[in-house]
Amino acid sequence: MRLRILTSTSVLALILGAGNAYAGMEEAKAFLDAEIGDMSTLDRAAQEAEMQWFIDAAKPFAGMDIKVVSETITTHEYESKTLAKAFSEITGIKVTHDLIGEGDVVEKLQTQMQSGENVYDAYINDSDLIGTHWRYQQARNLTDWMANEGKDVTNPNLDIDDFIGKSFTTAPDGKLYQLPDQQFANLYWFRYDWFNDEKNKADFKAKYGYDLGVPVNWSAYEDIAEFFTGKEIDGKKVYGHMDYGKKDPSLGWRFTDAWLSMAGNGDKGIPNGKPVDEWGIKVDANSRPVGSCVARGGDTNGPAAVYSIEKYLDWMKKHAPAAAQGMTFSESGPVPAQGEVAQQIFWYTAFTADMVKDGLPVVNADGTPKWRMAPSPHGVYWKDGMKLGYQDAGSWTLLKSTPDDRAKAAWLYAQFVTSKTVDVKKSHVGLTFIRESTLQHKSFTERAPKLGGLIEFYRSPARVQWTPTGTNVPDYPKLAQLWWQAIGDASSGAKTAQEAMDSLCAEQEKVLGRLERAGIQGDIGPKLAEEKDLAYWNADAVKNGNLAPQLKIENEKEKPVTVNYDELVKSWSK
């Protein structure tokens, strides 16, 4: 029996070896013919040259089995089912690309960081963890990796400067710690057809004294929500707002994904406010977190943050379907496509592909959408120079606990799925753009009319104001889980907005305090400041040319402002 097993194993090895021998340019050409064609920023000769580089660089790793992981979204499904197979056939490196929930990805990552055991050879995890990776120093610094140990497996045509999210994955030390793989923004969504209806326009102008259009500020959004709520359009009662409120982990994303900064929380700065970011966490000159509560100069429980929670609760109660209060993120996502919602202030462009399907109530017979997306309106505390929204940037991360040879093989796969050869096609599938060259490709100019403003937004100068969580957050997994619990209490009515944010900032400071006492993040870890009152910290901020924490504005209903959508889009191209 043992002899038979050995013999079978030897035969299997020969078969696998033979298979690897055939990996190469013929497989690459077949892939380019069947899958890519002219859906690339590279011409065919350049595509083949890039594939040849991958073939040559992969030779030392042929026959190796590697495992990578990402959350389950359309872009990653395409990578897992199509690109991983092609990469394996072309290079001889067998890739298993697992798809799991976003929270599960973070859990696996934490397990590997804490145990040192190699769970996965590479992770696509959100760039929201950039502060975590920089401070714990358990992720490979890609800038140095590409120049040294990983130089032999770094594509000379990678073109880091072509990645529109590279600032999101760069730490305060100027080094790149993650490579963007997919990105999507959180924008304003509205029914373009209803906004352009002559009767709606006249009725709105008569009631509010200004033109119905894309709201520039929250005051206008509130008026528009009131105007549409309860109206009957096409035989249906409609709503002026959509959101979700169930006490669930996804409620945390609703707020960490820049809701506070849209209100005007934090300081000026792109990609994130400094010294106070949109989570309300303040850092010192050495990027050490010094507090989250107003009492330590933070802004998590400041007037702007409390205002943002109050508006969220007020609009949900008055202007959204009653069922929204009990919905999670995934349950609320499809609702606007059902044709009963006039606008949504907080809408992820990851839903675009599902909102342009033929036959939907929000799609015209010719395939063009009845809706559009536009820049988000801002709250009364917001000032020019601040970020205005959130952008998710799922990014490749190589942990130091992964053996070098496995990390190199995984790095080759990461570069393959983000390469100029495949990126245009991948972006057409998932609509999650990472490269400037892809955004400018003629195929997206042709497709733009059917994507509701997605291409126009990503090509616009406004795009830079939409950014992920930044480096002020020293331990994203530990801190992010606090948000849904605290805000869930406000959403359920168990606490006022002020009580919820007081609780949240206190819980965040407990984590910061534990990190400080442990000393695990060294001289870039937290160092809590002394407690003072709001007036003291506001005066200190003003003295140093900063904003946060701002004092309460007595009249939080500012003059409403709207803009014509078509004029806005034209202004971007000038």
C-alpha positions as CSV (number, residue, x, y, z in Angstrom):
1,M,0.0,0.0,0.0
2,R,2.8,2.4,0.9
3,L,4.6,1.6,-2.4
4,R,1.4,2.3,-4.3
5,I,0.9,5.6,-2.5
6,L,4.4,6.7,-3.3
7,T,4.0,5.6,-6.9
8,S,0.8,7.5,-7.3
9,T,2.3,10.6,-5.7
10,S,5.3,10.4,-8.1
11,V,2.9,10.2,-11.0
12,L,0.9,13.1,-9.7
13,A,4.1,15.2,-9.4
14,L,5.1,14.4,-13.0
15,I,1.6,15.4,-14.2
16,L,1.8,18.7,-12.2
17,G,5.3,19.2,-13.5
18,A,4.2,18.7,-17.1
19,G,1.3,21.1,-16.5
20,N,3.7,23.7,-15.3
21,A,5.9,23.2,-18.3
22,Y,3.1,24.3,-20.5
23,A,2.4,27.5,-18.6
24,G,3.6,30.4,-20.7
25,M,2.9,32.6,-23.7
26,E,0.4,30.3,-25.4
27,E,-1.8,30.4,-22.3
28,A,-1.2,34.2,-22.1
29,K,-2.3,34.7,-25.7
30,A,-5.4,32.6,-25.2
31,F,-6.3,34.7,-22.2
32,L,-5.7,38.0,-24.0
33,D,-7.8,36.8,-27.0
34,A,-10.7,35.5,-24.9
35,E,-10.8,38.0,-22.1
36,I,-9.0,41.3,-22.8
37,G,-9.0,42.2,-26.5
38,D,-8.8,46.0,-26.8
39,M,-10.2,46.5,-23.2
40,S,-6.8,47.6,-22.0
41,T,-4.7,50.8,-21.9
42,L,-1.9,48.7,-23.5
43,D,-1.8,47.7,-27.2
44,R,-1.5,44.0,-27.9
45,A,2.3,44.0,-28.2
46,A,2.6,45.7,-24.8
47,Q,0.1,43.3,-23.3
48,E,2.2,40.4,-24.5
49,A,5.4,42.0,-23.2
50,E,3.8,42.4,-19.8
51,M,2.6,38.8,-19.8
52,Q,6.1,37.6,-20.7
53,W,7.5,39.5,-17.7
54,F,5.0,37.7,-15.4
55,I,6.0,34.3,-17.0
56,D,9.7,34.9,-16.5
57,A,9.4,36.4,-13.0
58,A,7.2,33.5,-11.9
59,K,9.5,30.7,-13.0
60,P,11.2,30.2,-9.5
61,F,7.7,29.7,-8.0
62,A,6.1,27.4,-10.6
63,G,4.1,24.6,-8.9
64,M,3.6,26.6,-5.7
65,D,0.1,26.8,-4.2
66,I,-0.7,30.2,-2.6
67,K,-3.8,31.5,-0.8
68,V,-5.1,35.0,-0.8
69,V,-8.3,36.5,0.6
70,S,-10.7,39.4,0.0
71,E,-14.2,40.5,0.9
72,T,-17.0,39.4,-1.5
73,I,-17.8,42.1,-4.0
74,T,-18.2,41.9,-7.8
75,T,-14.6,43.0,-8.5
76,H,-13.1,40.3,-6.3
77,E,-15.5,37.7,-7.6
78,Y,-14.1,38.4,-11.1
79,E,-10.5,38.1,-9.8
80,S,-11.3,34.9,-7.9
81,K,-13.1,33.2,-10.8
82,T,-11.4,34.5,-13.9
83,L,-8.1,36.3,-13.2
84,A,-6.8,33.7,-10.6
85,K,-7.4,30.9,-13.1
86,A,-5.7,32.9,-15.9
87,F,-2.7,33.7,-13.7
88,S,-2.3,30.1,-12.7
89,E,-2.4,28.9,-16.3
90,I,0.1,31.6,-17.5
91,T,2.6,31.4,-14.6
92,G,2.2,27.9,-13.1
93,I,1.5,29.4,-9.7
94,K,-1.7,27.9,-8.3
95,V,-3.8,30.6,-6.6
96,T,-6.7,30.1,-4.3
97,H,-8.5,33.4,-4.0
98,D,-11.0,33.1,-1.1
99,L,-14.0,35.4,-0.8
100,I,-15.4,36.0,2.7
101,G,-17.1,38.8,4.6
102,E,-15.3,42.1,5.2
103,G,-15.4,41.5,9.0
104,D,-14.0,38.0,8.4
105,V,-11.1,39.4,6.4
106,V,-10.1,41.7,9.3
107,E,-10.5,38.8,11.7
108,K,-8.1,36.6,9.7
109,L,-5.7,39.4,9.4
110,Q,-5.8,40.0,13.1
111,T,-5.2,36.3,13.8
112,Q,-2.1,36.3,11.7
113,M,-0.8,39.5,13.2
114,Q,-1.3,38.2,16.7
115,S,-0.1,34.6,16.2
116,G,2.6,35.0,13.6
117,E,1.1,32.0,11.8
118,N,0.8,32.4,8.1
119,V,-3.0,32.2,7.5
120,Y,-2.9,33.8,4.1
121,D,-0.1,34.8,1.8
122,A,-1.7,38.2,1.0
123,Y,-4.8,40.1,2.0
124,I,-7.0,42.6,0.2
125,N,-8.0,44.7,3.2
126,D,-9.3,48.2,3.3
127,S,-6.8,51.0,3.4
128,D,-8.7,52.2,6.5
129,L,-6.0,50.0,8.3
130,I,-3.1,52.2,7.1
131,G,-2.6,53.6,10.6
132,T,-2.7,50.1,12.0
133,H,-0.2,48.7,9.6
134,W,2.2,51.6,10.0
135,R,2.2,51.6,13.8
136,Y,2.3,47.8,14.4
137,Q,5.0,47.3,11.6
138,Q,3.7,43.8,10.8
139,A,3.0,44.6,7.2
140,R,5.8,44.8,4.6
141,N,6.6,48.3,3.7
142,L,6.1,48.0,-0.1
143,T,8.3,51.0,-1.0
144,D,11.3,49.2,0.5
145,W,10.1,45.8,-0.6
146,M,9.9,46.8,-4.2
147,A,13.4,48.3,-4.1
148,N,15.0,45.4,-2.3
149,E,13.8,41.9,-1.4
150,G,10.9,42.1,-3.8
151,K,12.7,43.8,-6.7
152,D,13.0,40.7,-8.8
153,V,9.2,40.2,-8.6
154,T,8.2,43.8,-9.1
155,N,6.8,44.7,-12.5
156,P,8.8,47.5,-14.1
157,N,5.5,48.6,-15.7
158,L,3.5,48.7,-12.4
159,D,3.5,52.5,-12.5
160,I,2.6,53.4,-8.9
161,D,1.9,57.0,-9.8
162,D,-1.0,55.8,-12.0
163,F,-2.9,54.5,-8.9
164,I,-5.4,57.2,-7.9
165,G,-5.4,56.0,-4.3
166,K,-1.7,55.8,-3.5
167,S,-2.0,58.7,-1.0
168,F,-4.5,56.6,1.0
169,T,-2.0,53.8,1.4
170,T,1.0,56.0,2.2
171,A,1.9,56.4,5.9
172,P,3.4,59.5,7.6
173,D,6.9,58.0,7.0
174,G,6.3,58.5,3.3
175,K,6.3,54.8,2.6
176,L,3.6,52.8,0.7
177,Y,2.2,50.0,2.9
178,Q,-0.7,48.7,0.6
179,L,-1.4,48.6,-3.1
180,P,-5.0,49.6,-4.1
181,D,-7.0,46.9,-5.9
182,Q,-10.5,48.4,-6.0
183,Q,-12.1,51.7,-5.0
184,F,-15.6,53.1,-4.7
185,A,-16.9,56.3,-3.3
186,N,-19.8,57.3,-1.1
187,L,-21.8,60.0,-3.0
188,Y,-25.2,61.7,-3.2
189,W,-27.8,59.9,-5.3
190,F,-31.0,61.4,-6.7
191,R,-33.8,60.9,-9.2
192,Y,-32.7,63.1,-12.1
193,D,-36.0,62.7,-13.9
194,W,-38.0,63.9,-10.9
195,F,-35.7,66.8,-10.3
196,N,-36.2,67.9,-13.9
197,D,-40.0,67.6,-13.9
198,E,-41.4,71.0,-14.6
199,K,-44.2,70.7,-12.1
200,N,-41.9,69.6,-9.3
201,K,-39.5,72.4,-10.1
202,A,-42.3,75.0,-10.0
203,D,-43.8,73.6,-6.8
204,F,-40.5,73.5,-5.1
205,K,-39.6,77.1,-6.1
206,A,-43.0,78.3,-4.9
207,K,-42.6,76.6,-1.5
208,Y,-38.9,77.2,-0.7
209,G,-38.0,80.2,-2.9
210,Y,-35.0,78.7,-4.6
211,D,-34.4,76.2,-7.5
212,L,-34.7,72.4,-7.0
213,G,-31.3,70.9,-7.8
214,V,-28.4,69.0,-6.3
215,P,-28.1,70.2,-2.7
216,V,-24.8,71.8,-1.8
217,N,-25.5,71.8,1.9
218,W,-27.5,69.8,4.4
219,S,-30.1,72.6,4.7
220,A,-31.1,72.1,1.0
221,Y,-31.0,68.3,1.4
222,E,-33.5,68.6,4.3
223,D,-35.8,70.8,2.3
224,I,-35.7,68.4,-0.7
225,A,-36.4,65.5,1.6
226,E,-39.4,67.3,3.1
227,F,-40.7,68.3,-0.4
228,F,-40.7,64.7,-1.8
229,T,-41.8,62.8,1.3
230,G,-45.5,61.8,0.9
231,K,-45.8,62.8,-2.7
232,E,-47.4,60.4,-5.1
233,I,-45.4,59.8,-8.3
234,D,-46.3,57.2,-10.9
235,G,-49.0,55.8,-8.6
236,K,-46.6,55.3,-5.7
237,K,-46.1,57.1,-2.4
238,V,-42.4,58.3,-2.4
239,Y,-39.9,59.3,0.2
240,G,-37.4,62.1,0.3
241,H,-34.6,60.2,2.0
242,M,-33.2,56.7,2.5
243,D,-30.9,55.3,5.2
244,Y,-30.6,52.4,7.6
245,G,-30.6,52.1,11.4
246,K,-30.4,48.6,12.7
247,K,-27.9,48.0,15.6
248,D,-25.6,45.9,13.5
249,P,-21.8,46.1,12.7
250,S,-22.7,47.7,9.3
251,L,-24.1,50.7,11.2
252,G,-20.6,51.4,12.2
253,W,-19.5,51.9,8.6
254,R,-22.4,54.3,8.1
255,F,-20.5,56.7,10.5
256,T,-16.8,55.8,10.3
257,D,-17.2,56.2,6.5
258,A,-16.8,60.0,6.9
259,W,-20.3,61.0,8.0
260,L,-18.9,63.2,10.7
261,S,-16.5,65.0,8.3
262,M,-19.4,65.6,5.9
263,A,-21.0,67.5,8.8
264,G,-17.8,69.5,9.4
265,N,-16.2,67.5,12.2
266,G,-12.3,67.6,12.4
267,D,-9.8,69.8,10.7
268,K,-8.9,70.8,7.2
269,G,-6.6,68.5,5.2
270,I,-6.6,66.1,2.3
271,P,-6.7,63.1,2.4
272,N,-7.6,63.5,6.1
273,G,-7.9,66.3,8.6
274,K,-4.8,67.2,10.7
275,P,-4.3,67.3,13.6
276,V,-8.0,66.1,14.1
277,D,-9.3,63.6,11.6
278,E,-12.9,62.7,10.7
279,W,-13.2,60.2,13.5
280,G,-12.5,63.0,15.9
281,I,-9.1,61.6,16.9
282,K,-6.3,64.2,17.4
283,V,-2.6,63.5,16.9
284,D,0.4,65.5,17.9
285,A,3.3,66.7,15.7
286,N,4.7,63.2,15.7
287,S,1.4,61.6,14.6
288,R,0.8,60.2,18.1
289,P,-2.9,60.0,19.0
290,V,-3.5,62.2,22.0
291,G,-7.3,62.0,22.4
292,S,-10.8,61.4,21.0
293,C,-13.0,63.4,23.4
294,V,-13.3,67.2,23.3
295,A,-11.7,67.2,26.7
296,R,-8.4,66.1,25.2
297,G,-8.7,68.3,22.0
298,G,-10.5,65.6,20.0
299,D,-13.8,66.0,18.3
300,T,-15.7,62.7,18.4
301,N,-18.2,64.2,20.9
302,G,-18.0,67.8,19.7
303,P,-20.8,70.0,18.4
304,A,-20.2,69.0,14.8
305,A,-20.3,65.3,15.6
306,V,-23.5,65.6,17.7
307,Y,-25.1,67.7,14.9
308,S,-24.3,64.9,12.4
309,I,-26.0,62.2,14.6
310,E,-29.0,64.4,15.2
311,K,-29.5,65.0,11.5
312,Y,-29.2,61.3,10.8
313,L,-31.8,60.4,13.3
314,D,-34.2,63.3,12.4
315,W,-34.1,62.5,8.6
316,M,-34.6,58.8,9.2
317,K,-37.7,59.4,11.3
318,K,-39.3,62.1,9.1
319,H,-38.4,61.3,5.5
320,A,-37.3,57.6,5.1
321,P,-39.6,54.5,4.8
322,A,-40.5,53.2,8.2
323,A,-38.7,49.9,7.5
324,A,-35.3,51.7,7.1
325,Q,-35.0,52.0,10.9
326,G,-34.7,48.2,11.1
327,M,-32.5,47.6,8.0
328,T,-28.8,46.8,7.7
329,F,-26.5,48.2,5.1
330,S,-27.0,45.3,2.7
331,E,-30.8,45.3,3.2
332,S,-31.1,49.0,2.5
333,G,-28.8,49.0,-0.6
334,P,-31.4,47.8,-3.2
335,V,-34.2,50.1,-2.0
336,P,-33.6,53.2,-4.2
337,A,-33.7,50.9,-7.3
338,Q,-37.3,50.1,-6.5
339,G,-38.4,53.6,-7.6
340,E,-39.8,55.1,-4.4
341,V,-36.9,57.2,-3.2
342,A,-36.1,60.7,-4.4
343,Q,-32.6,61.1,-3.0
344,Q,-30.0,59.5,-0.8
345,I,-27.3,61.5,0.9
346,F,-25.1,58.5,1.6
347,W,-24.9,56.1,-1.3
348,Y,-22.0,53.8,-2.3
349,T,-21.0,53.7,-5.9
350,A,-20.4,50.0,-5.5
351,F,-24.2,49.7,-6.1
352,T,-23.9,51.2,-9.6
353,A,-23.8,47.9,-11.5
354,D,-27.0,46.8,-9.8
355,M,-28.7,50.1,-10.5
356,V,-28.3,50.1,-14.2
357,K,-29.8,46.7,-15.0
358,D,-32.5,46.6,-17.8
359,G,-36.0,46.4,-16.5
360,L,-35.5,48.3,-13.3
361,P,-38.0,51.1,-12.4
362,V,-35.1,53.5,-12.3
363,V,-33.7,52.6,-15.8
364,N,-35.1,54.0,-19.1
365,A,-36.0,51.8,-22.0
366,D,-32.8,52.8,-23.8
367,G,-30.7,51.6,-20.8
368,T,-29.8,55.1,-19.5
369,P,-30.5,55.7,-15.8
370,K,-33.3,57.9,-14.5
371,W,-31.0,58.8,-11.6
372,R,-27.6,60.5,-11.2
373,M,-24.9,60.6,-8.6
374,A,-23.2,63.8,-7.5
375,P,-20.9,65.2,-4.8
376,S,-22.3,64.9,-1.3
377,P,-23.8,68.0,0.4
378,H,-22.0,69.2,3.5
379,G,-23.1,70.2,7.0
380,V,-23.1,73.6,8.6
381,Y,-19.7,73.0,10.4
382,W,-17.9,72.1,7.1
383,K,-15.3,74.5,5.7
384,D,-13.4,74.6,2.4
385,G,-10.3,72.4,2.6
386,M,-11.9,69.6,4.5
387,K,-12.6,66.2,3.0
388,L,-16.2,65.8,1.9
389,G,-16.8,62.1,1.8
390,Y,-15.5,58.5,2.0
391,Q,-13.8,56.3,-0.5
392,D,-13.3,52.6,0.1
393,A,-9.9,51.4,-1.1
394,G,-9.5,47.6,-0.8
395,S,-5.7,47.2,-1.0
396,W,-3.1,44.4,-1.2
397,T,-1.2,43.9,2.1
398,L,1.8,41.5,2.6
399,L,2.4,40.6,6.2
400,K,6.0,40.1,7.4
401,S,4.9,36.7,8.9
402,T,4.4,35.3,5.4
403,P,7.6,33.5,4.2
404,D,9.5,35.4,1.5
405,D,8.9,33.0,-1.3
406,R,5.2,32.8,-0.7
407,A,5.0,36.6,-0.4
408,K,6.8,37.0,-3.7
409,A,4.4,34.6,-5.5
410,A,1.4,36.5,-3.9
411,W,2.9,39.8,-4.9
412,L,3.1,38.6,-8.5
413,Y,-0.6,37.8,-8.4
414,A,-1.5,41.1,-6.8
415,Q,0.3,42.9,-9.6
416,F,-1.3,40.8,-12.3
417,V,-4.9,41.7,-11.1
418,T,-4.0,45.4,-11.0
419,S,-1.9,45.5,-14.1
420,K,-2.5,47.8,-17.0
421,T,-3.1,44.7,-19.2
422,V,-6.2,43.7,-17.2
423,D,-7.4,46.8,-15.3
424,V,-9.7,48.3,-17.9
425,K,-11.6,45.0,-18.3
426,K,-11.7,44.5,-14.6
427,S,-13.0,48.0,-14.1
428,H,-15.8,47.4,-16.6
429,V,-16.9,44.4,-14.6
430,G,-16.8,45.9,-11.1
431,L,-16.8,49.7,-11.7
432,T,-14.2,50.1,-8.9
433,F,-11.5,52.3,-10.4
434,I,-7.9,52.4,-9.2
435,R,-5.9,53.7,-12.2
436,E,-6.0,57.2,-13.8
437,S,-5.1,55.6,-17.2
438,T,-8.2,53.3,-17.0
439,L,-10.5,56.2,-16.1
440,Q,-9.4,58.0,-19.2
441,H,-9.8,55.0,-21.5
442,K,-12.2,55.7,-24.5
443,S,-14.4,52.7,-23.6
444,F,-15.5,54.6,-20.4
445,T,-16.2,57.7,-22.3
446,E,-18.5,55.6,-24.5
447,R,-20.1,53.9,-21.5
448,A,-20.5,57.0,-19.3
449,P,-24.1,57.9,-20.3
450,K,-25.3,54.6,-18.8
451,L,-23.5,55.0,-15.5
452,G,-25.3,58.0,-14.0
453,G,-22.3,60.3,-13.5
454,L,-19.8,57.8,-12.1
455,I,-17.2,58.5,-14.8
456,E,-17.8,62.2,-14.7
457,F,-17.2,62.2,-10.9
458,Y,-14.1,60.1,-11.1
459,R,-12.6,62.3,-13.8
460,S,-13.5,65.5,-11.9
461,P,-11.3,67.6,-9.6
462,A,-13.8,67.0,-6.9
463,R,-12.7,63.4,-6.5
464,V,-9.8,64.2,-4.2
465,Q,-12.1,65.2,-1.4
466,W,-13.4,61.6,-1.1
467,T,-10.9,59.6,1.0
468,P,-10.7,56.6,3.3
469,T,-10.0,56.5,7.0
470,G,-6.5,57.9,7.6
471,T,-3.4,57.4,9.7
472,N,-4.8,59.0,13.0
473,V,-6.6,55.7,13.7
474,P,-4.0,53.5,15.4
475,D,-5.9,50.3,15.6
476,Y,-8.8,50.2,13.2
477,P,-10.1,46.7,14.1
478,K,-10.3,47.5,17.8
479,L,-11.7,51.0,17.4
480,A,-14.2,50.5,14.5
481,Q,-16.2,47.9,16.4
482,L,-17.1,50.6,19.1
483,W,-19.0,52.8,16.6
484,W,-22.0,50.6,15.8
485,Q,-22.7,49.9,19.4
486,A,-22.6,53.5,20.5
487,I,-24.5,54.9,17.6
488,G,-26.9,51.9,17.8
489,D,-27.9,53.3,21.2
490,A,-28.8,56.6,19.6
491,S,-30.6,55.0,16.7
492,S,-32.7,52.9,19.1
493,G,-33.5,55.9,21.3
494,A,-31.6,54.4,24.3
495,K,-29.3,57.5,24.4
496,T,-29.3,61.0,23.1
497,A,-26.9,61.9,20.3
498,Q,-24.7,63.7,22.9
499,E,-24.7,60.8,25.3
500,A,-23.9,58.3,22.5
501,M,-20.9,60.3,21.3
502,D,-19.7,61.0,24.8
503,S,-19.8,57.2,25.3
504,L,-18.0,56.5,22.0
505,C,-15.1,58.9,22.6
506,A,-14.7,57.6,26.1
507,E,-14.5,54.0,24.8
508,Q,-12.0,55.1,22.1
509,E,-9.8,56.6,24.7
510,K,-9.9,53.4,26.7
511,V,-8.4,51.6,23.7
512,L,-5.8,54.5,23.2
513,G,-4.9,54.3,26.9
514,R,-4.4,50.5,26.7
515,L,-2.1,50.9,23.6
516,E,-0.2,53.6,25.4
517,R,0.4,51.5,28.5
518,A,1.4,48.4,26.5
519,G,3.9,50.5,24.5
520,I,3.4,48.1,21.6
521,Q,3.4,50.8,19.0
522,G,6.5,52.5,20.3
523,D,7.1,56.2,19.8
524,I,4.3,56.5,17.2
525,G,1.6,55.0,19.5
526,P,-0.9,57.0,21.6
527,K,0.1,59.4,24.3
528,L,-3.1,60.9,25.9
529,A,-3.2,64.6,26.6
530,E,-4.4,66.3,29.7
531,E,-8.1,67.1,30.0
532,K,-9.3,70.6,29.5
533,D,-12.7,72.1,28.5
534,L,-14.1,72.8,25.0
535,A,-13.3,76.5,25.2
536,Y,-9.7,75.8,26.0
537,W,-9.2,73.4,23.1
538,N,-11.1,75.6,20.6
539,A,-8.9,78.6,21.5
540,D,-5.8,76.4,21.2
541,A,-6.9,75.2,17.7
542,V,-7.6,78.8,16.5
543,K,-4.3,80.0,17.9
544,N,-2.6,77.3,15.8
545,G,-4.6,77.9,12.6
546,N,-6.8,74.9,13.0
547,L,-10.6,74.3,13.4
548,A,-11.4,71.4,15.7
549,P,-13.0,71.2,18.0
550,Q,-15.4,74.0,16.8
551,L,-17.9,75.7,19.2
552,K,-21.6,75.1,18.7
553,I,-23.3,77.2,16.0
554,E,-26.6,78.4,17.5
555,N,-28.5,78.4,14.2
556,E,-27.5,75.1,12.5
557,K,-30.0,75.6,9.7
558,E,-27.9,77.7,7.3
559,K,-29.1,79.2,4.0
560,P,-29.9,76.4,1.6
561,V,-28.0,76.2,-1.6
562,T,-28.5,74.0,-4.7
563,V,-26.8,73.7,-8.1
564,N,-28.0,72.5,-11.5
565,Y,-26.5,69.0,-12.1
566,D,-25.8,69.5,-15.8
567,E,-24.1,72.9,-15.1
568,L,-22.0,71.2,-12.4
569,V,-20.8,68.5,-14.7
570,K,-19.9,71.0,-17.4
571,S,-17.9,73.0,-14.9
572,W,-15.7,70.0,-14.2
573,S,-14.6,69.8,-17.9
574,K,-13.4,73.4,-18.1
